[in-house]
Structure formats: C-alpha cells, structure tokens
Amino acid sequence: MRQLRDVETDIEQLEQRLKEVQEEMAQPEVFTNFEKAGKLKSEYEGIKQRLDDANRKWEELATRIEE
C-alpha cells in the first residue's frame, strides 16, 4: 500500500513539472532561444517517459492489491 502511495506522489510531482515545462515552452521567448527550447524539449520527453513508467507501475501495484 505504501508503494502505491509513493508512486501516486511521484505521478503528481511529474504531472506538475510537466505542466510547468509545457507553460515554459509556450513562452514566446523560448521560440527564439533554441538552446533553451532544446533543453525544455529534452526535459519534457524525459518527464513523459518517467510519467509513463510511473503510471504502469501504479497499474501493476493496484492490480496486485485487488487480487
């Protein structure tokens, strides 16, 4: 049960950071700063991967609890 809560916390934090990165990427000055845009894109992709992994882990743990 604790693992499930830990994963839920991770998911919440990742979703929050993903939202922040998306907001940063939407700023007009990012479009003209290719270095910053590249860093944000890399961070975004990394967060998306970690979020996908965390969601899979959550589903796995939730299924085990139900059984």
RADA-V204067 format. One record per helix or strand of 3 or more residues. SS is the DSSP state (hx for helix, st for strand). FROM is the first residue (numbers start at 1). TO is the last residue. Records with the same first field share a line. If there is no record, write none. Layout:
SS = FROM-TO  FROM-TO
//
This chain:
hx = 2-25  28-32  34-66
//
